[in-house]
Amino acid sequence: MDRKTSQNYIFRRFECGLSLDEAAKLCFKSVSDIEKWDEGEPIPPECRRLMRMYSGREICGINDEWDGWRISRGGIITPANEFLDPDRIITGNYLLQLGTREDRAAAHRVLKYSRLIRRNKDRL
């Protein structure tokens, strides 16, 4: 099978947007391993999942609170389609830590209500 027409090549290159080097680095494999996948050898399920997650096609949530979240290159996309890079996440965390106990309690209540609203919205 021609490498450029294999389903694995199409998945890696066009669906996930990964070069040979990027896929090898992401999956902790050699470039020759990736080339074998492109030629039709099966992609290990854990590598396929990593590639999907990296490209923002899938996120593995531990519980329902992660529904609607996606991983994108360099950050996380919230259900409200907001992009959070590592700096924003760390900054937000530190700001929450600096707040008073009352600030943290209020932030917890706001988060709780926003999740309830989101769940109800999803049901409609």
Summary of the structure (lengths in Angstrom):
residues: 124
radius of gyration: 19.3
end to end distance: 46.8
largest distance: 63.5
contacts: 297
relative contact order: 0.09
helix: 62%
strand: 6%
